[in-house]
Amino acid sequence: MHVALSPEQALLAETAHRLAASSPSWDALVPLVDGASAVEVALVAEALGAEVVAQPFLAQGVLAPALLAAAGEPTGDRRLAVLLTPDLGGFGGPGADGVALGIESATEVL
């Protein structure tokens, strides 16, 4: 079985690498993963990791928007951190202790 990136995925990977090398702002990264497949998210994550880009990509760019989409809520321009229980086994609730993922520059916590 031959597995290869589609031309669009190859372009995304190239764009992500070029953008990551330029120390991107968060606003420049968000459009790369808006509505992206798991493969496309992995391509962007690989590019950010290769350049050691310090942005809350997974929590604010992937996990929080996916949780909101599953709940039928729009993300808008909000920067959301995700609160997990201390054992990382579930999602935290209001007033509960927990571990916040992507808290850097977050405006709200899920």
The 8 nearest C-alpha neighbors of each residue, nearest first, counted from 0:
[[1, 2, 3, 4, 5, 38, 6, 8],
 [2, 0, 3, 4, 5, 6, 9, 8],
 [1, 3, 0, 4, 5, 38, 8, 6],
 [4, 2, 5, 1, 9, 6, 8, 0],
 [3, 5, 8, 9, 6, 2, 7, 38],
 [4, 6, 8, 7, 9, 3, 10, 2],
 [7, 5, 9, 8, 10, 4, 11, 3],
 [8, 6, 10, 5, 9, 11, 4, 12],
 [7, 9, 11, 5, 10, 6, 4, 12],
 [8, 10, 6, 12, 11, 7, 4, 5],
 [11, 9, 13, 7, 8, 12, 14, 6],
 [10, 12, 8, 14, 9, 13, 15, 7],
 [13, 11, 15, 9, 10, 14, 42, 16],
 [12, 14, 10, 16, 11, 15, 17, 9],
 [15, 13, 11, 17, 12, 16, 18, 10],
 [14, 16, 18, 12, 13, 17, 43, 46],
 [17, 15, 46, 19, 13, 18, 14, 12],
 [16, 18, 14, 20, 15, 19, 13, 21],
 [17, 19, 15, 21, 20, 16, 14, 23],
 [20, 18, 16, 21, 47, 17, 22, 15],
 [19, 21, 17, 18, 22, 50, 16, 23],
 [20, 22, 18, 19, 23, 17, 16, 50],
 [23, 21, 19, 20, 52, 24, 18, 50],
 [24, 22, 21, 19, 18, 27, 25, 28],
 [23, 25, 27, 26, 22, 28, 54, 21],
 [24, 26, 28, 27, 23, 29, 54, 56],
 [25, 27, 24, 28, 29, 30, 23, 76],
 [26, 28, 25, 24, 29, 23, 30, 31],
 [29, 27, 25, 26, 31, 30, 24, 23],
 [28, 30, 31, 26, 32, 27, 60, 33],
 [31, 29, 33, 32, 28, 27, 26, 34],
 [32, 30, 29, 28, 33, 43, 35, 15],
 [33, 31, 35, 30, 29, 40, 34, 60],
 [32, 34, 30, 35, 31, 29, 60, 61],
 [33, 35, 32, 36, 31, 30, 65, 40],
 [36, 34, 32, 33, 39, 40, 37, 31],
 [35, 37, 39, 38, 40, 34, 32, 41],
 [36, 38, 40, 39, 41, 35, 42, 32],
 [39, 37, 41, 36, 40, 42, 35, 8],
 [38, 40, 42, 36, 41, 37, 35, 43],
 [41, 39, 37, 43, 42, 38, 32, 44],
 [40, 42, 44, 38, 39, 43, 45, 37],
 [43, 41, 39, 45, 40, 44, 12, 38],
 [42, 44, 46, 40, 45, 41, 15, 47],
 [45, 43, 41, 47, 46, 42, 48, 40],
 [46, 44, 48, 42, 43, 47, 41, 49],
 [45, 47, 16, 49, 43, 48, 44, 15],
 [48, 46, 44, 52, 50, 19, 45, 49],
 [47, 49, 51, 45, 50, 46, 44, 52],
 [48, 50, 46, 47, 51, 45, 52, 16],
 [49, 51, 47, 48, 52, 20, 19, 46],
 [52, 50, 48, 49, 47, 53, 19, 46],
 [51, 53, 47, 50, 54, 48, 19, 22],
 [54, 52, 51, 55, 47, 56, 22, 48],
 [53, 55, 56, 52, 25, 103, 24, 101],
 [56, 54, 101, 59, 58, 57, 103, 53],
 [57, 55, 60, 54, 59, 58, 61, 44],
 [56, 58, 61, 60, 59, 55, 62, 101],
 [57, 59, 62, 101, 100, 56, 55, 60],
 [60, 58, 63, 79, 56, 55, 101, 57],
 [61, 59, 56, 57, 58, 29, 62, 64],
 [60, 62, 57, 64, 58, 63, 59, 65],
 [63, 61, 58, 65, 64, 57, 66, 59],
 [62, 64, 66, 59, 65, 61, 58, 79],
 [65, 63, 67, 66, 62, 61, 68, 74],
 [66, 64, 68, 62, 63, 67, 61, 69],
 [67, 65, 69, 63, 64, 68, 62, 70],
 [68, 66, 72, 70, 64, 69, 65, 71],
 [67, 69, 71, 65, 70, 66, 72, 64],
 [70, 68, 66, 67, 71, 65, 72, 64],
 [71, 69, 67, 68, 72, 66, 65, 73],
 [70, 72, 68, 69, 67, 73, 66, 74],
 [71, 73, 67, 70, 68, 74, 69, 66],
 [74, 72, 75, 67, 68, 71, 64, 70],
 [75, 73, 77, 64, 76, 72, 67, 68],
 [76, 74, 77, 73, 78, 72, 64, 67],
 [75, 77, 74, 78, 73, 26, 79, 106],
 [78, 76, 75, 74, 79, 106, 107, 105],
 [79, 77, 105, 106, 59, 107, 76, 80],
 [78, 80, 107, 105, 108, 59, 77, 63],
 [79, 81, 108, 101, 102, 100, 105, 59],
 [80, 82, 109, 100, 99, 108, 63, 58],
 [83, 81, 99, 91, 98, 90, 109, 97],
 [84, 82, 90, 91, 98, 97, 87, 89],
 [83, 85, 97, 91, 87, 89, 86, 90],
 [86, 84, 97, 87, 98, 83, 96, 88],
 [85, 87, 88, 84, 89, 83, 97, 98],
 [88, 86, 84, 85, 83, 89, 98, 90],
 [89, 87, 86, 84, 83, 90, 85, 91],
 [90, 88, 84, 83, 87, 91, 86, 85],
 [89, 91, 83, 84, 82, 92, 88, 87],
 [92, 90, 83, 84, 82, 97, 95, 89],
 [91, 93, 95, 94, 90, 82, 109, 96],
 [94, 92, 95, 91, 96, 109, 82, 108],
 [93, 95, 92, 96, 91, 97, 82, 108],
 [96, 94, 92, 93, 91, 97, 84, 82],
 [97, 95, 85, 94, 84, 91, 98, 92],
 [96, 98, 84, 85, 83, 91, 82, 95],
 [97, 99, 83, 82, 85, 84, 100, 96],
 [98, 100, 82, 81, 102, 83, 80, 101],
 [101, 99, 81, 80, 102, 58, 82, 98],
 [102, 100, 80, 55, 58, 103, 59, 99],
 [101, 103, 80, 105, 100, 99, 104, 79],
 [104, 102, 101, 105, 55, 80, 54, 100],
 [103, 105, 102, 106, 78, 101, 55, 79],
 [106, 104, 78, 102, 79, 103, 107, 80],
 [105, 107, 78, 79, 104, 77, 108, 80],
 [108, 106, 79, 105, 80, 78, 109, 77],
 [107, 109, 80, 79, 81, 82, 106, 105],
 [108, 81, 82, 80, 79, 107, 63, 92]]
